[in-house]
Every structure is written in structure tokens, then in C-alpha cells.
């Protein structure tokens, strides 16, 4: 029989202070990498300090390196859609500060832990999410979050009170704060935040969306007593 102490002793890398303070992971997925830096600079200007470049982005590995070099030191650039240990090593070579997966793979999670890099694996069911946490995840990604809702996280915290859950997939500006209120340390935002900015779209509109998102999660954290 496993004890709570044994579970808490699972080796894992903590989430960064950068992420815990800004509470938003901006998911950057683009078919043309030239739009990444202008969008990222707008996000940083508005207080978003964590960027996830997905490996489905054209030239994703190079984009990670370029963003890491171009953005301020306090900004962390991670890698998303990491599917294998080969992907893991490639993104770490490119300078990724953390890795995100769309699925739960205990072997991949343990590999990240052994390389001392934070990993946030994706899952939807209690079994998937708990499996990721037990394997050493830094937090677990509830994906796709749009299929459930904040109450689901509140329910999960009944049996799994120590498991940090980050929602991803369909988290919008209007709902981001709701996830923070139920105890999520951060939210992951892609399309609802970026809009058309990664297709050469309106950066002024992105600036306004980012401002609203940052204000929403900050107000929610303060209301929840974590501001």
C-alpha cells in the first residue's frame, strides 16, 4: 500500500516562479515562424512571461532557440507537442525551459525528470492525470479543457488535493479567471489569446486580449487569496 509520504517523495521538477507569477502559458503554434517574435514581444509587454512553442510549428526547434535569444532573460520559452524522448532531447538542445505533452507517457515523464526539466503532460480522465502526476510531472495539463470545465478541477482536488492542474484547449479570456479560482496554478491559452496574430494579423488586438487575460487571472488569484 502506498502512503501519502511515498507519493510526495516522487522526484519531480517544480514549476518555475516565472509561470507561477504570471499564471499564463501562451501557446504559440504557427505555420510561418516569422510571426512568432512580434507576437511574443506583445505578450511580454503585457506581462505574459511563459511561451510554449509547439513542435507542430514550422521550424519549431529553431524558433525556440531564436525566441530564447531575442526575449528578455525573465521570459521562459518551453516546447509543446513533445511526443517522444527524441523530441525531448531535441527541444532541450534548442534551449527549451520546460516541456508540455498532449498525452500521458510515464517513460517520457521520467526521462524529463532525469534531465531535470519541468514537464507538464496532458490527460483528461482522473486515471490519466493521476498517472502523469505519479510518474513525476511538475503539473498535469487538463486537455482538452473545453470538454469539461472548472468544476471538474474542483472535483479532482477532492481525491488529489496536491496535484496541480493546468487547463489547456479552449480556455478563453472570459473563463481564464474561473480556472484560477478553483485552484489551478496557471492556464494555457492558444487560439483564444493569439487570434490571428500568428498569421500576420492585428497585433493591437492581441495586445488588448493579452491585457484582458492578464488582468482576469490576476483578479481571480487575488480573489482566491493567492494574489
C-alpha positions in Angstrom: 0.0 0.0 0.0 1.4 3.4 -1.0 1.4 6.2 1.6 1.0 9.9 1.1 4.6 10.4 2.1 5.8 8.0 -0.6 3.7 9.9 -3.2 5.1 13.3 -2.1 8.6 11.9 -2.4 8.3 11.3 -6.1 11.2 13.0 -7.9 9.9 16.0 -9.9 11.0 19.4 -11.1 8.9 22.3 -9.7 7.1 24.7 -11.9 9.1 27.9 -12.3 8.4 31.1 -10.3 8.0 32.8 -13.7 5.0 30.7 -14.6 3.5 30.8 -11.0 3.7 34.6 -11.0 2.3 35.3 -14.5 -0.1 32.3 -14.4 -0.5 32.2 -18.2 1.2 29.9 -20.7 0.9 31.4 -24.2 0.8 28.6 -26.7 2.5 29.6 -30.0 1.6 27.5 -32.9 2.3 29.0 -36.4 2.6 27.9 -40.0 5.1 30.7 -40.5 7.7 31.2 -37.8 8.3 34.9 -38.8 5.2 35.9 -36.9 6.3 34.4 -33.6 8.6 37.0 -32.3 6.4 40.1 -32.9 3.5 38.3 -31.2 5.7 37.1 -28.3 7.0 40.7 -27.8 3.4 42.0 -27.4 2.7 39.2 -24.9 5.8 40.0 -22.8 4.9 43.7 -22.9 1.5 42.8 -21.3 3.1 40.7 -18.6 3.0 37.1 -20.0 6.3 35.6 -19.3 5.9 31.9 -20.4 5.8 30.9 -24.1 5.1 27.4 -25.3 6.3 26.8 -28.9 4.7 23.7 -30.3 6.6 21.2 -32.4 3.8 21.4 -34.9 5.0 24.9 -35.6 7.1 25.2 -38.8 10.7 25.3 -37.8 9.7 24.9 -34.1 13.2 23.9 -32.8 14.8 26.9 -34.4 12.0 29.1 -33.2 12.6 28.0 -29.6 16.3 29.0 -29.9 15.5 32.3 -31.6 12.9 33.3 -29.1 15.1 32.4 -26.2 17.9 34.6 -27.6 15.6 37.5 -28.5 13.3 37.8 -25.5 14.3 39.2 -22.0 16.0 36.8 -19.6 13.0 36.6 -17.3 10.9 35.1 -20.1 10.9 31.3 -20.3 10.4 29.5 -23.6 9.1 26.0 -23.5 8.2 23.3 -26.0 4.8 21.8 -26.7 3.6 18.7 -28.5 6.6 16.8 -27.3 5.8 13.2 -28.1 8.9 11.2 -27.6 12.3 11.1 -25.8 13.9 12.0 -29.1 11.6 15.1 -29.2 12.6 15.8 -25.6 16.3 15.8 -26.2 15.9 17.9 -29.4 13.9 20.7 -27.6 16.3 20.7 -24.7 19.2 21.1 -27.1 17.3 24.0 -28.6 17.1 25.7 -25.2 13.5 24.8 -24.0 13.0 25.7 -20.3 10.1 23.2 -19.9 8.2 20.6 -22.0 4.5 20.0 -22.5 2.9 16.9 -24.0 -0.7 16.3 -25.2 -0.7 12.8 -23.6 0.4 10.8 -20.6 3.6 8.8 -21.2 5.2 7.7 -17.9 8.5 6.8 -19.6 8.7 10.2 -21.2 7.9 11.9 -17.9 10.6 10.0 -16.1 13.1 10.9 -18.9 12.3 14.6 -18.3 12.7 14.3 -14.6 16.1 12.6 -15.1 17.1 15.5 -17.3 15.9 17.9 -14.6 13.4 19.7 -16.8 9.8 20.5 -15.8 7.3 18.5 -17.7 3.5 19.1 -18.0 1.8 16.0 -19.5 -1.7 16.1 -20.9 -4.6 14.0 -19.8 -8.4 14.2 -19.4 -9.5 11.4 -17.1 -8.7 11.1 -13.4 -6.6 8.0 -14.2 -4.5 9.7 -16.9 -3.9 12.8 -14.8 -3.0 10.9 -11.7 -0.7 8.6 -13.7 1.2 11.6 -15.0 1.5 13.1 -11.5 2.6 9.8 -10.0 5.3 9.5 -12.7 6.9 12.8 -11.7 5.1 15.6 -13.6 5.6 19.1 -12.5 1.9 19.7 -13.0 -0.7 18.0 -15.2 -2.4 19.5 -18.3 -6.1 19.0 -18.4 -6.7 18.6 -22.2 -9.0 19.4 -23.9 -10.3 21.6 -21.0 -13.3 22.8 -23.1 -14.9 19.3 -22.8 -15.2 19.7 -19.0 -14.9 22.9 -17.0 -13.6 24.4 -13.8 -15.9 22.4 -11.7 -14.1 19.3 -12.9 -10.8 20.5 -11.4 -12.6 21.3 -8.2 -13.9 17.7 -8.1 -10.4 16.3 -8.9 -9.0 18.2 -5.9 -11.1 16.1 -3.7 -9.2 12.9 -4.1 -6.0 14.6 -5.4 -5.5 17.8 -3.4 -1.8 18.0 -4.1 -2.0 17.6 -7.9 -1.6 21.0 -9.7 -3.8 21.1 -12.8 -3.3 23.5 -15.8 -6.2 23.6 -18.2 -5.5 23.8 -21.9 -7.6 23.8 -25.0 -10.4 26.3 -25.3 -9.5 28.5 -22.3 -10.7 32.0 -23.2 -10.3 35.4 -21.7 -13.8 35.3 -20.2 -13.1 31.9 -18.4 -9.4 32.1 -17.6 -10.1 33.5 -14.1 -12.6 30.8 -13.3 -9.9 28.2 -13.6 -7.6 30.1 -11.2 -10.4 30.4 -8.7 -10.8 26.6 -8.4 -7.0 26.3 -7.7 -5.3 26.0 -11.0 -1.8 27.5 -10.7 -1.9 28.7 -14.3 -3.9 28.4 -17.5 -2.7 27.5 -21.0 -4.1 29.8 -23.8 -3.7 29.4 -27.5 -6.2 30.4 -30.1 -8.5 32.5 -27.8 -5.5 34.6 -26.8 -3.4 34.7 -30.0 -6.3 35.0 -32.5 -4.9 35.8 -36.0 -1.6 37.3 -34.6 0.4 34.2 -35.8 -0.9 34.6 -39.3 0.2 38.2 -39.7 -2.9 39.6 -38.0 -3.7 42.6 -35.8 -1.1 43.0 -33.0 -3.0 45.8 -31.4 -5.9 43.4 -31.0 -3.5 40.8 -29.5 -2.3 43.5 -27.1 -5.8 44.1 -25.8 -6.6 40.4 -25.5 -3.4 39.8 -23.6 -4.1 42.7 -21.3 -7.6 41.4 -20.5 -6.3 37.9 -19.9 -3.5 39.1 -17.5 -6.0 41.3 -15.6 -8.5 38.4 -15.4 -6.2 35.9 -13.9 -4.6 38.4 -11.5 -8.0 39.5 -10.2 -9.0 35.8 -9.8 -5.9 35.0 -7.9 -6.4 37.9 -5.6 -10.0 36.9 -5.0 -8.8 33.4 -4.2 -6.3 34.7 -1.8 -3.3 33.8 -3.9 -2.5 37.3 -5.3 
